[in-house]
């Protein structure tokens, strides 16, 4: 008995010398690893900026909070370029929570993590595509390359006909990241918009071609119901959005336009929105709140002697 015990002790010493304590622990850990299945439901559209999702969440609680969030972000003095992705997320949450009281502040952060407002931004992408496709020759003032115009228009037609491309970021003509749709024309520069605002006859003419508005649209609080509609397509964080926003807010206060914002970031403008504005776009979007059932069939075969059955 003592000899057998010593032999097992020598075997254990040899194993420790070869594998080491961590090696034996890793083998045991591998044996204890649970054999579970992890499933994630991913959206078929590309990721959406968290900063835009935050604005949508706030507007669901109270429509004016959407505009308050824009003003808070535009007047922020933080050097957002030095933030990491985690720091940017924290800053977005802080700005959003500052406009809410508990328990809504905690609910806002939880909903932002679930990405529950991402589908609404996908809807704005589709409306942006319709806005651009309504003026197929709008590139004439931006680019003189006819081949580029034809290529842009053909891509828009493909996106319309292919349901698998739902949620793809629109590509603005000339690489512009913001534009204003008045129903009768599109403006990609603030200077063009100012000429339109200072022309009463053009304002009256566009009033007969008002763009269609929906209940989920963000209408500025100082806008007049009877004023011509001006829809800004752009993303908070870009320089063009700030310029258009300041101009349209002033025009709304002067009862010149009915100012509406539809948040969208066109393709190719990721670098212009800044580091914090692009958080959430590059990651695959997992859909939360969905249950998944896996029906696994157990295939077991048992060998049995059927000779007794045949004799019977």
C-alpha positions in Angstrom: 0.0 0.0 0.0 2.8 2.4 0.9 4.7 1.5 -2.3 1.6 2.3 -4.4 1.1 5.6 -2.7 4.7 6.6 -3.3 4.4 5.7 -7.0 1.3 8.0 -7.4 3.1 10.8 -5.6 6.0 10.5 -8.0 3.6 10.7 -11.0 2.0 13.8 -9.6 5.4 15.4 -9.1 6.4 14.6 -12.7 3.1 16.1 -14.0 3.6 19.3 -12.0 7.2 19.6 -13.3 6.1 19.1 -16.9 2.8 21.1 -17.0 3.3 23.4 -14.0 0.5 24.4 -11.6 -1.1 26.7 -14.2 -1.2 23.9 -16.8 -3.1 21.6 -14.6 -5.5 24.4 -13.6 -6.1 25.2 -17.3 -6.9 21.5 -18.1 -9.4 21.5 -15.2 -10.9 24.8 -16.3 -11.3 23.4 -19.9 -13.2 20.4 -18.5 -15.5 22.7 -16.4 -16.2 25.0 -19.3 -20.0 25.1 -19.9 -21.2 23.8 -23.2 -23.8 26.6 -23.8 -24.8 28.4 -27.0 -24.6 32.2 -27.4 -26.9 33.7 -29.9 -27.2 37.4 -31.0 -29.7 38.9 -33.4 -28.0 41.5 -35.6 -29.8 44.2 -37.6 -29.4 44.2 -41.4 -28.7 47.9 -41.4 -25.4 49.5 -40.5 -24.7 51.1 -37.2 -26.1 54.5 -36.3 -24.4 57.3 -34.3 -25.1 57.2 -30.6 -25.3 61.0 -30.5 -28.2 61.0 -32.9 -29.9 58.1 -31.0 -29.6 60.2 -27.8 -31.6 63.0 -29.4 -34.3 60.7 -30.6 -34.7 59.2 -27.1 -35.0 62.6 -25.5 -37.6 63.7 -28.0 -39.8 60.7 -27.1 -40.0 62.0 -23.6 -40.6 65.6 -24.6 -40.2 67.1 -28.1 -38.4 70.2 -26.9 -35.7 68.1 -25.2 -34.4 67.3 -28.7 -33.6 71.0 -29.3 -32.2 71.4 -25.8 -29.8 68.6 -26.4 -28.6 70.2 -29.7 -27.9 73.5 -27.9 -26.2 71.8 -25.0 -23.9 69.9 -27.4 -23.1 72.8 -29.7 -22.2 75.0 -26.7 -20.1 72.4 -25.0 -16.6 73.6 -24.4 -15.1 70.1 -24.0 -12.3 69.0 -26.2 -14.1 66.0 -27.6 -11.3 65.2 -30.0 -9.2 63.8 -27.2 -11.9 61.5 -25.9 -11.8 57.7 -26.3 -15.0 55.9 -27.5 -15.8 55.1 -23.8 -15.2 58.7 -22.9 -17.5 59.9 -25.7 -20.2 57.6 -24.6 -19.9 58.9 -21.1 -20.1 62.5 -22.3 -23.2 61.8 -24.4 -24.9 60.2 -21.5 -24.0 63.1 -19.2 -25.4 65.7 -21.6 -28.6 63.6 -21.9 -29.0 63.0 -18.2 -28.5 66.7 -17.5 -31.9 67.4 -19.2 -33.8 64.7 -17.2 -34.6 63.9 -13.6 -34.6 60.6 -12.0 -35.8 57.9 -12.7 -36.0 59.1 -16.4 -32.3 59.8 -16.4 -31.4 56.2 -15.6 -34.0 54.9 -18.1 -32.5 57.1 -20.8 -29.1 55.6 -20.3 -30.5 52.1 -20.3 -32.5 52.7 -23.5 -29.4 54.2 -25.2 -27.4 51.0 -24.4 -30.3 48.9 -26.0 -30.0 51.1 -29.2 -33.8 51.3 -29.2 -33.8 54.5 -31.3 -31.6 53.1 -34.1 -34.7 52.1 -36.3 -35.9 55.7 -36.2 -32.6 56.9 -37.7 -32.9 54.3 -40.4 -36.3 55.8 -41.3 -34.6 59.2 -41.7 -32.1 57.6 -44.0 -34.8 56.5 -46.3 -36.5 59.9 -46.2 -33.1 61.5 -47.1 -32.8 59.1 -50.1 -36.2 60.3 -51.2 -35.2 63.9 -50.8 -32.1 63.5 -53.0 -33.9 61.4 -55.6 -36.6 64.1 -56.0 -33.9 66.3 -57.5 -31.8 64.0 -59.7 -30.0 67.0 -61.5 -29.2 68.9 -58.4 -25.5 68.0 -58.9 -25.2 70.5 -61.8 -24.3 73.4 -59.4 -21.8 71.2 -57.5 -20.1 69.0 -60.1 -19.8 69.4 -63.9 -18.9 65.7 -64.3 -21.9 64.1 -66.1 -20.6 60.6 -65.4 -20.6 61.3 -61.7 -24.2 62.5 -61.9 -25.3 59.4 -63.8 -23.5 57.1 -61.3 -25.1 58.9 -58.3 -28.6 58.6 -59.8 -28.1 54.9 -60.8 -27.0 54.1 -57.2 -30.2 55.7 -55.9 -32.3 53.6 -58.2 -30.6 50.4 -57.1 -31.2 51.2 -53.4 -34.9 51.8 -54.2 -35.3 48.4 -55.9 -33.2 46.3 -53.6 -34.8 45.6 -50.2 -31.6 44.2 -48.8 -30.0 47.7 -49.0 -32.5 49.2 -46.5 -30.7 51.4 -44.0 -27.6 52.1 -46.1 -26.4 55.7 -45.6 -27.3 58.0 -48.5 -24.5 59.5 -50.5 -25.0 63.2 -50.9 -24.0 64.8 -54.3 -20.6 66.5 -54.3 -19.8 65.0 -50.9 -21.9 67.5 -49.0 -22.9 66.3 -45.5 -25.9 68.6 -45.0 -28.7 70.0 -47.2 -32.0 71.8 -46.8 -35.1 70.6 -48.6 -37.9 73.2 -49.1 -40.0 71.1 -51.4 -39.2 73.1 -54.5 -35.4 73.0 -54.3 -32.4 71.7 -52.3 -29.7 73.9 -50.8 -26.3 72.5 -50.0 -24.7 75.8 -49.0 -25.8 78.4 -46.4 -25.2 81.2 -48.9 -27.9 79.7 -51.3 -30.3 79.2 -48.3 -29.8 82.9 -47.3 -30.7 84.1 -50.9 -33.9 82.0 -50.7 -34.8 83.3 -47.3 -34.3 86.9 -48.5 -36.5 86.4 -51.5 -40.2 86.7 -50.5 -41.4 85.7 -54.0 -39.5 82.4 -53.8 -40.8 81.8 -50.3 -44.3 82.2 -51.5 -43.7 80.0 -54.5 -42.4 77.1 -52.5 -45.3 77.3 -50.1 -47.4 75.5 -52.7 -44.9 72.6 -52.7 -44.6 71.8 -49.1 -42.7 68.7 -48.1 -44.7 66.1 -46.3 -44.2 66.1 -42.5 -44.9 63.3 -40.0 -45.7 63.1 -36.4 -42.1 62.0 -35.5 -40.5 65.0 -37.2 -38.6 67.5 -35.1 -40.2 70.9 -35.6 -38.5 73.8 -34.0 -40.4 75.4 -31.1 -40.3 78.9 -32.6 -41.6 77.8 -36.0 -44.8 79.2 -37.4 -47.4 76.8 -38.8 -48.1 78.9 -41.8 -44.5 79.5 -42.8 -42.8 77.5 -45.6 -41.2 74.3 -44.6 -37.4 73.9 -44.5 -36.1 70.4 -43.7 -32.5 70.1 -42.6 -30.9 66.8 -43.3 -27.6 66.5 -41.4 -25.9 65.2 -38.3 -25.2 67.0 -35.0 -21.4 67.3 -34.7 -20.7 68.3 -38.3 -19.7 71.9 -39.0 -22.3 72.2 -41.8 -25.1 71.2 -39.4 -24.1 74.0 -37.0 -24.1 76.6 -39.7 -27.4 75.6 -41.1 -28.9 75.2 -37.7 -28.0 78.7 -36.6 -29.3 80.2 -39.8 -32.6 78.3 -39.7 -33.2 79.0 -36.0 -32.9 82.7 -36.7 -35.2 82.4 -39.7 -37.8 80.5 -37.6 -37.8 83.2 -34.9 -38.4 85.8 -37.7 -41.4 83.7 -38.8 -39.8 83.0 -42.2 -39.7 79.2 -42.2 -41.0 76.2 -40.4 -37.7 74.6 -39.3 -37.5 70.8 -39.3 -34.6 68.5 -38.6 -34.2 65.0 -39.8 -30.9 63.5 -38.4 -28.9 61.7 -41.0 -25.2 61.2 -41.7 -24.5 60.7 -45.4 -21.9 58.2 -46.5 -18.3 59.7 -46.6 -19.0 62.2 -43.8 -17.8 60.0 -40.9 -14.6 61.9 -40.5 -16.4 65.3 -40.6 -18.7 64.5 -37.6 -15.8 64.1 -35.2 -14.6 61.2 -33.1 -17.6 61.3 -30.6 -20.1 61.7 -33.4 -19.0 58.5 -35.1 -19.3 56.3 -31.9 -21.8 53.5 -32.6 -21.4 53.5 -36.4 -18.6 51.1 -36.9 -19.9 48.3 -34.7 -22.4 45.7 -35.7 -25.8 46.5 -34.3 -27.2 43.7 -32.0 -31.0 43.9 -31.5 -31.9 43.8 -27.8 -35.2 42.6 -26.4 -35.7 39.7 -28.7 -36.0 36.1 -27.6 -34.4 33.3 -29.6 -35.4 29.7 -29.6 -33.0 27.0 -30.8 -34.7 23.6 -31.7 -31.9 21.1 -31.3 -32.6 17.5 -32.3 -30.8 14.8 -30.3 -29.6 12.1 -32.7 -28.7 9.0 -30.8 -28.5 5.5 -32.2 -28.6 2.4 -30.1 -27.5 -1.0 -31.2 -29.7 -3.9 -30.2 -30.1 -7.5 -31.1 -33.3 -8.0 -33.0 -32.9 -11.8 -33.5 -35.1 -12.5 -30.6 -37.8 -10.2 -32.0 -37.7 -12.0 -35.3 -38.0 -15.4 -33.7 -41.0 -14.3 -31.7 
